[in-house]
Amino acid sequence: SLWFKQIKAFQKNFNVLMVDLRGHGKSKDFLKAFCSYRFTMDDVSRDIVEVMDHEQIDKAHFVGLSLGSIIIRHLAEVIPERISSLIMGGAVINFSVKSRTLVKVGNFFKLILPYMWLYKLLVLAVMPRKSNKESRILFIREAKKIGQKEFLRWYKLVSDMNPLLKFMRKKELTIPTLYIMGEHDYLFLKPVREIVEHHKKSILKVIENCGHVCNVEAPERFNNLCINFMKKHSLLIEQRNN
């Protein structure tokens, strides 16, 4: 649902595979059989690898947004040989003091407040501007579909992620990586700027007058950046193979 402004543009240039993560979309019923099951980032990554294997996809470009950016960054550790390039929109590579405070407050209230109250507060904190309204509505609408149990599983996964993010920041990727960030993504833009300064294979593009969910708020700009980057690295791979 978060990619509806990208699908047509991407399909004109690439074979596109959309994955419903655990608890999302048509994968929601899968989790009902595991009511007490707590999953890890390795489990989520394994799901994606199994989908690739099932579809007989040897190598692909990966595009992830927000939490999805963490997942595909983790995949770069698990299956680097199967990744042509990484594109991370609204990338989360570090939790600032404000972010950590939000997570701690959420942890305190998550069993007291209805989960949608908590989620709305978190979404408002990440996307506070009037221009972010469409993104807020979209995130909240999809969270309602996920349900409380699945939401709390994902929330627990995110709240325990600091050690993983620290490791990712320290390790430089050899895979071509494009970060696409909104100018007003005040929680997550600064750490991305810092990491790109030291990582040779990484590029940062900042979209003006845009917030965290840059693919929704500036779809044409986001799509052009993604397509040009993937085409460039598809061509380089083809040239190396020849």
N, C-alpha and C positions, 0 to 999 in steps of 0.2 A: 504493500500500500504506500510505503514511503518513496517508492521508485516510479510511481505512475507517470511522472514528467520526464523520465529517462528512457523508458522501455522502447518507444517507437524510434527515438533517435539512435539508440544503441543497436536496435535490430537492423537498421539500414546498413550497418557496418560490421556487425559481429553476430555470431551465434550467442544468444543470451540465455543463461540459466539462472532463474530466481529460486532461492532456497528459503523455505519457511523454517526458521529455527525452532527448537523445542518449545512447545507451548504457544507457538504463533501459527496463525492461519490454519491450514489443513494438517499441521503437525500437532495441533492442540490435543486431539484425542489420544495421541501416542503417550502423553504424560499421565493420563488418567489411570493407567495401569501401574503407575509408580508414585502413589500418593505421598509416601514417606521418603521418596528418592531424592537425594541431594546430588546435583551434578556439578561437574568441574569444567574448566576451560578445555581440558583434554577431551572430555566427553563431547562437548560441542564441536570441537575441531574434528573429532573422529566421525561425527555425523556427516560433516561436509565432505570429508575424504571418501566416505562410503557412497555418497551421492555421485561424486566424480567417478568412482570406480564403476558404479552401476551404469552410468551414462557413457562409460569408456572414454573419459576425457583425461588425456595424459598431462596436458598443461593448459593453463588459463591465465587471463588477467583477472585480478580480484579487485572489486570495488566495494568498500564498506563505509558506513556512516555511523558516527558516534560510537555506541557500543560495538557495532559491526567493525569499526576500525581496529578495535582491540582484538577482535576475533581473527581478522585476516592477518594482523601483525603476529599473532600467536601461530597461525598457520605457516608463516614464513620461517618459524623455528621448526615446525613439525615436518613440512613437506617443501622445503625451499626449491628442490629440483622440479617441482610441478607448477611453479609460479613464474609467469612471464613478467609481470609487473604488479605493483600494489598502488591503489589509489585510495587515500583515506580522507573522507570528507568529515568536517567537524571532528577532527581526530582527537581522541582522548589518550594522551601519553603521560599525563601526570595529574594528580589531584592537588590543587592549590590548597592553601589554608581554608579558603571559602568553601571549596569543594569538599574537603575532609569534614568541615563543620556540618555541611548539609547532610553528608552520609551519616555522621554520628547522631545528629538530631533525628534523622529518619530511622536509624536503628532503635533509638529510644522510644519512638512513638509508633513503630510499625505494628506492634501487637495491641495497641490501644486505639489508634485512629482507624477508621475505614481506609482500606488501602488506596482508594481513589482520592481521598482527601490528601493523603500523603503524596501521592503521585502528582496531583495538581500543584501542590506547593513546590515540589522539586522542579517541575516543568517551568513554572513561573520564575523560579530562581535562575534557571539556565537560559530562559528565553523571555526576558522581562519587557521588551520593547513592543510598541504598538505594531511595528512592522513584522514582529514574530507571531502575530495572532494566528495566521493560517497554520504555521508549524505547531503551535500549542494545541490547537483544535485537533489536528491530525494525530499527534502523539497521544492525547487524552482519549480520543475515539478508539484507537487501536489498543490502548491499555485496558479499556473496558472489555474488549473481546478476549484478552488473555486470561483474566480471572485472577482472584486473589492468591491462590496457592502457587500458580505459576509465577506471578509477579514477585512473590516473596522469595521464591527459589532464585530468580534472576537477581533480585536485590541483594541477597546473601552473597551470590557470586561476585557482584560488583564491589560490595563492601570489603571483601577479602582480597582485592586485586592489587593493592599497593606493592607488595613484593614483586609481582609479575611485571608491573609497569616500571619499577625501578630497574629490573633486569633488562627490559626492552630499551630503556633510555641509554643504558651503558653500552649495549651491543650494537655496533653499526651494521646495517644490512648491506649485502652485496647485490640485492635485488633492486632494480630501478623503482623508486618510490616517489609518488606525487602526493603532497598534502594540499588539500583545498579547504581553506578556512574563510569564515565570514569576518569581516572587519570588526563587527560588534560581538564576536564570540569571546567575551571578556574573561570567561573562566578557563578557556583552553588554548587560546591563540598564543599567548606568551611562551609557554613551554615548547610549543611546536617551533616557534621562531628560534629558540635557543638550540634545539636539537638539530635543526637543518644547517645551522652554522658550522657544525662539526661533522656532519655526515655527508660524504662526497656524492653518494648515489641518490640523495634526497633533494627534492625541489619543493618549494612552497609557493603557492599562488593564493593571494588574498583577494576576496571579492568585496568590493566597496558596498557600503550601506546594506550589509547582509549579516545575519546572525548565525547561530549554531547550525541550523538545518539548511545549509547553503544550497543543497540540490532542490529544495522546495521553494526557497525565496528567490533564487536566481538561477532557474533551470537552464536557460539558454547558455549562459556563461559557463555554468558547471558542465553541461553536456559537451560543449566545444573543448574545454580543457581536458576532459576525460578522453574523448574520442581522438584528439590530436596526440595525446600522450600514448594511448594504446596503439594507434597506427604506427607511430614512430618506432616503438619497441617491437611491434610485430614485424616491421620491415627489417630491423636490425637482426632479429632472430632468424629471419628468412635468409638474409645475406650471409650470416655465419654458417647456416646449414648448407648453403650452396658452395 
